[in-house]
Amino acid sequence: MKRSSKTRGFGRQFALAVAVTVGAAGAGLYTASSRNQVHAADLPAQAVGAQGQGKDQGEPAGVGEPASSPATLTSPPIPNAVLPFNAKLTSHDIPVEGGGVRTGGCSGALIDSGWVITAGHCFHDLRDNRVGGRPKYHMTVVVGKNKDSDSGGATRQVVDVRQSPLNDLAVAKLDTPITDIIPLTLDDQKAAVGKQLEFAGWGSLSATVIQQTDHLKRGRFAISAIHSSTYEAQPLAARTVENSPCPDDSGSPYFVSSDQVHGVLVAIEDAGPDCPQPGNETLARIDVVADWIHQQLGN
C-alpha cells in the first residue's frame, strides 16, 4: 500500500516547558507520521548519543603574549571546502499552545550573502500555519560546516521570513551577511524526469527519536515525477537514515555540483515517507519561484 507523504518538519522536542500537558507533548507538525515518536529530550543522554552543540568560536589569543604580538591576531575561521553553502537551522524557544516552548530544526542552503532558503513550514504560528515577517522565536543558522565540531563556518540569526506564494518554501534574511561562502545559484529551468540531484541535510537519524544530527547527511536522488510546483524524487541507493530525509530535514537542498563547492539549487525537501521507508520525496521546485526569490533578495 502506498504510504502517504509526511512533512519533514520540526522535531517536537520540549525545553523549559511551562503548563504543557503530557498529551500536548506528542502533538505537532510531524505527528501525522509519528504516533510512536520518542523525543530525544525525553531520553537519557546515553540513549540518544552524544551530540555536539557546535558554536562559531575563534581560537583564544595566546596567554601572556603582548597585545601587539602577531600571535594574538587570529584570522576568521575558514568555511569547510565540502558543500559550504549548506545551512543548519535550530531554535530552542518555539512557543507551543498552552504555554511553554520547544526546540526544533530544519535544513537549508545559502542562496545569497544575506539569505538562506528552507521549507516554508519551518516558520509557523501556534497552529502550524506558515507565517512570514520577523520570527516569533529565535532561529539560529549555521552555514559552512560538515559537523557541529568543525571549526569555521558562520553563525547568524534570522530576522525576516518571506513565504513563497506557490509552494512550501521560504527565504529567510540573516542579521549579518556571510561574505566568505559562495551561495548556490537558482535553477530557472524545469528539470526533466531522471535528472540526478544531490541531497544534504541535518535532520534526525530516526523517524521516532527526533533530534538533529551533529553531522551533515548526504545522498543522491533522481526526479521521478513533475507537478506544477513540486517534484517527486526517488533515491539512487538503498535508503538509510544517513542518505535520505528524516524529520528536521525540511528545507534540505537538492542540487547539482561539479566540485562540491559551487552548485545549482533545483529543489528543497518538503515531505516524504517515514525514514528510511520506501516512497517518493516531495520537493518544492525552485524554477517556478526563481523570479519571486530574486525579488525578495533585492528588498
C-alpha positions as CSV (number, residue, x, y, z in Angstrom):
1,M,0.0,0.0,0.0
2,K,1.3,3.4,-0.9
3,R,2.4,5.5,2.1
4,S,1.1,9.0,2.4
5,S,3.5,11.9,2.4
6,K,4.6,13.4,5.7
7,T,6.1,16.8,6.3
8,R,9.7,16.8,7.3
9,G,9.0,19.5,9.9
10,F,10.5,20.3,13.2
11,G,11.0,17.5,15.7
12,R,8.8,18.2,18.7
13,Q,11.4,18.4,21.5
14,F,10.3,20.4,24.5
15,A,12.6,22.6,26.5
16,L,11.7,24.7,29.6
17,A,8.1,23.8,29.0
18,V,5.5,25.6,31.2
19,A,2.0,24.4,31.7
20,V,2.2,21.9,28.8
21,T,0.2,18.7,29.3
22,V,1.5,15.2,28.6
23,G,-1.0,14.9,25.8
24,A,0.2,18.1,24.2
25,A,3.8,16.8,24.2
26,G,3.0,14.4,21.4
27,A,1.3,17.0,19.2
28,G,2.8,18.9,16.4
29,L,3.7,19.3,12.8
30,Y,5.1,15.8,12.4
31,T,2.6,13.9,14.4
32,A,0.7,12.7,11.3
33,S,3.6,10.2,10.8
34,S,4.8,9.7,14.4
35,R,2.3,8.0,16.7
36,N,5.2,6.3,18.3
37,Q,7.7,9.1,18.4
38,V,10.0,9.3,21.3
39,H,11.6,12.7,21.7
40,A,15.3,13.0,22.4
41,A,14.6,15.3,25.3
42,D,12.7,12.5,27.0
43,L,15.6,10.0,26.8
44,P,18.7,9.7,28.9
45,A,21.8,11.0,27.3
46,Q,23.3,7.6,26.7
47,A,20.2,6.5,24.8
48,V,20.4,9.4,22.4
49,G,24.1,9.5,21.9
50,A,26.5,12.5,22.3
51,Q,25.5,15.4,20.1
52,G,27.9,18.3,19.6
53,Q,26.5,21.8,20.1
54,G,28.8,23.4,17.5
55,K,29.3,27.1,18.0
56,D,31.2,29.6,15.8
57,Q,34.0,30.5,18.1
58,G,37.5,31.6,17.2
59,E,40.6,30.4,19.0
60,P,41.6,32.5,22.1
61,A,44.7,34.6,21.9
62,G,47.9,33.2,23.5
63,V,48.1,33.7,27.2
64,G,50.8,36.1,28.3
65,E,51.6,37.4,24.9
66,P,51.7,41.2,24.3
67,A,48.7,42.7,22.7
68,S,50.8,43.8,19.7
69,S,52.2,40.4,19.1
70,P,51.2,38.9,15.7
71,A,50.4,35.7,17.6
72,T,47.4,37.3,19.1
73,L,45.9,38.3,15.7
74,T,43.6,35.5,14.6
75,S,42.2,35.3,11.1
76,P,38.4,34.5,10.7
77,P,37.9,30.7,10.6
78,I,37.6,29.5,7.0
79,P,34.5,27.5,6.0
80,N,34.6,23.8,5.1
81,A,35.5,23.1,1.5
82,V,32.7,20.5,1.0
83,L,29.2,21.9,0.3
84,P,30.0,25.1,2.3
85,F,26.6,26.5,1.3
86,N,24.7,24.0,3.5
87,A,22.7,25.5,6.4
88,K,21.5,24.1,9.7
89,L,18.6,25.9,11.3
90,T,17.9,25.5,15.0
91,S,15.5,27.1,17.5
92,H,15.2,26.5,21.3
93,D,12.2,28.7,22.1
94,I,9.4,27.9,19.7
95,P,6.1,28.7,21.5
96,V,3.5,26.0,22.0
97,E,-0.2,26.2,22.7
98,G,-0.9,26.3,26.4
99,G,2.3,28.0,27.2
100,G,6.0,26.9,27.2
101,V,8.4,26.4,24.4
102,R,10.1,23.6,22.5
103,T,13.1,23.1,20.3
104,G,13.0,22.3,16.6
105,G,15.2,22.4,13.5
106,C,15.3,22.5,9.7
107,S,17.9,22.4,7.0
108,G,18.6,24.8,4.2
109,A,21.1,26.5,2.0
110,L,22.8,29.9,1.4
111,I,21.4,31.5,-1.8
112,D,22.8,35.0,-1.3
113,S,25.2,36.6,1.2
114,G,22.3,37.7,3.3
115,W,19.7,35.0,2.7
116,V,19.1,31.2,3.2
117,I,16.3,29.1,1.7
118,T,14.3,26.4,3.6
119,A,10.9,24.9,3.8
120,G,8.0,27.4,4.5
121,H,6.6,25.3,7.4
122,C,9.8,25.9,9.3
123,F,8.3,29.2,10.3
124,H,4.8,29.0,11.6
125,D,2.3,30.1,14.3
126,L,0.9,28.2,17.2
127,R,-1.4,26.2,14.8
128,D,1.4,25.4,12.4
129,N,0.2,27.8,9.8
130,R,3.1,29.2,7.7
131,V,3.9,32.8,8.6
132,G,6.3,35.5,7.3
133,G,7.9,38.6,8.8
134,R,10.2,38.6,11.8
135,P,10.0,35.2,13.5
136,K,8.3,34.9,16.9
137,Y,11.1,32.8,18.1
138,H,14.9,32.8,17.7
139,M,16.2,30.8,14.7
140,T,19.9,30.3,14.6
141,V,21.5,29.5,11.2
142,V,24.9,27.8,10.9
143,V,26.4,27.8,7.4
144,G,29.6,26.2,6.2
145,K,30.1,23.2,8.5
146,N,30.0,19.5,7.9
147,K,30.0,18.6,11.6
148,D,29.0,20.6,14.7
149,S,32.5,20.2,16.0
150,D,34.1,21.7,12.9
151,S,35.9,25.0,13.2
152,G,35.0,27.7,10.8
153,G,31.6,28.3,9.4
154,A,29.3,31.2,10.2
155,T,26.5,31.6,12.7
156,R,23.7,34.1,12.1
157,Q,20.1,34.8,13.3
158,V,17.0,35.0,11.1
159,V,15.4,38.5,11.1
160,D,12.8,38.3,8.4
161,V,11.0,35.5,6.5
162,R,9.3,35.6,3.1
163,Q,6.8,32.8,2.3
164,S,6.5,31.5,-1.2
165,P,3.1,32.2,-2.9
166,L,3.3,28.8,-4.8
167,N,4.8,26.1,-2.7
168,D,6.1,25.2,0.8
169,L,9.2,27.2,0.6
170,A,10.6,30.3,2.3
171,V,13.6,32.6,2.1
172,A,15.0,33.9,5.4
173,K,17.1,37.0,5.9
174,L,20.1,36.9,8.1
175,D,21.1,39.5,10.6
176,T,24.5,39.9,9.0
177,P,25.6,38.9,5.5
178,I,28.0,35.9,5.0
179,T,30.6,37.1,2.5
180,D,33.2,34.3,2.6
181,I,31.0,31.4,1.4
182,I,29.8,31.1,-2.2
183,P,26.0,30.7,-2.3
184,L,24.1,28.3,-4.5
185,T,22.7,29.7,-7.7
186,L,19.0,29.2,-8.5
187,D,17.8,26.9,-11.3
188,D,15.3,28.8,-13.5
189,Q,14.5,25.9,-15.9
190,K,12.2,22.9,-15.3
191,A,14.1,19.8,-14.7
192,A,13.5,16.6,-16.6
193,V,12.4,13.3,-15.2
194,G,15.5,11.3,-14.4
195,K,17.7,14.3,-13.5
196,Q,20.1,13.3,-10.7
197,L,20.4,15.5,-7.7
198,E,22.5,15.6,-4.5
199,F,20.8,15.9,-1.1
200,A,22.3,17.3,2.0
201,G,20.6,17.9,5.4
202,W,20.9,18.0,9.2
203,G,17.8,16.0,10.1
204,S,17.2,13.2,12.6
205,L,18.8,9.8,12.3
206,S,15.4,8.2,13.3
207,A,11.8,8.5,12.4
208,T,10.8,8.3,16.1
209,V,13.7,9.8,18.1
210,I,13.6,13.4,16.8
211,Q,16.9,15.2,17.2
212,Q,19.0,17.0,14.6
213,T,22.2,15.1,13.8
214,D,25.6,16.5,14.6
215,H,26.9,15.9,11.0
216,L,25.7,16.6,7.5
217,K,23.8,13.8,5.9
218,R,24.2,13.2,2.1
219,G,22.5,11.2,-0.6
220,R,21.6,11.0,-4.3
221,F,18.2,11.1,-5.8
222,A,16.5,11.3,-9.2
223,I,13.4,13.2,-10.2
224,S,10.6,10.7,-10.8
225,A,7.6,13.0,-11.5
226,I,6.9,16.6,-12.2
227,H,4.0,18.7,-10.9
228,S,3.1,22.4,-11.2
229,S,5.1,23.5,-8.2
230,T,6.7,20.3,-6.9
231,Y,8.9,17.4,-8.0
232,E,8.8,13.8,-6.8
233,A,12.2,12.1,-6.3
234,Q,13.4,8.6,-5.6
235,P,16.8,7.6,-4.1
236,L,19.5,6.1,-6.2
237,A,20.7,3.7,-3.5
238,A,19.0,1.7,-0.7
239,R,17.6,4.1,1.8
240,T,19.3,4.6,5.2
241,V,18.8,7.4,7.7
242,E,22.2,8.8,6.6
243,N,21.4,9.2,2.9
244,S,17.7,10.2,2.9
245,P,15.5,12.7,4.6
246,C,14.0,12.3,8.1
247,P,12.3,14.7,10.5
248,D,14.1,18.0,10.7
249,D,15.4,17.6,7.1
250,S,12.7,20.1,5.9
251,G,14.3,22.6,3.6
252,S,17.3,20.4,2.7
253,P,18.7,21.4,-0.7
254,Y,18.6,19.2,-3.8
255,F,21.3,20.5,-6.1
256,V,23.9,19.7,-8.8
257,S,27.5,20.4,-8.2
258,S,30.7,19.5,-10.2
259,D,33.2,20.4,-7.5
260,Q,31.3,20.2,-4.1
261,V,31.9,23.9,-3.6
262,H,29.7,25.6,-6.2
263,G,26.3,24.4,-7.2
264,V,22.8,25.0,-8.7
265,L,19.8,24.6,-6.5
266,V,17.0,22.7,-8.2
267,A,14.6,22.0,-5.3
268,I,14.2,21.7,-1.5
269,E,12.8,19.0,0.8
270,D,9.2,19.3,1.9
271,A,7.8,15.9,2.7
272,G,8.2,12.1,2.4
273,P,7.7,8.7,3.9
274,D,8.8,7.6,7.4
275,C,12.6,7.3,7.1
276,P,14.1,5.1,5.9
277,Q,11.0,3.5,4.3
278,P,10.3,3.4,0.6
279,G,8.4,6.1,-1.1
280,N,8.7,9.3,-3.0
281,E,10.1,12.5,-1.6
282,T,8.1,15.7,-2.3
283,L,10.3,18.6,-3.3
284,A,9.4,22.3,-3.8
285,R,10.6,23.4,-7.2
286,I,12.9,26.4,-7.5
287,D,12.3,27.2,-11.1
288,V,8.7,28.2,-10.6
289,V,9.6,30.7,-7.9
290,A,13.0,31.8,-9.1
291,D,11.8,35.3,-10.2
292,W,10.0,35.8,-6.9
293,I,13.0,34.7,-4.9
294,H,15.2,37.2,-6.7
295,Q,12.7,39.9,-6.0
296,Q,12.8,39.2,-2.3
297,L,16.6,39.2,-2.2
298,G,16.6,42.7,-3.6
299,N,14.3,44.1,-0.9
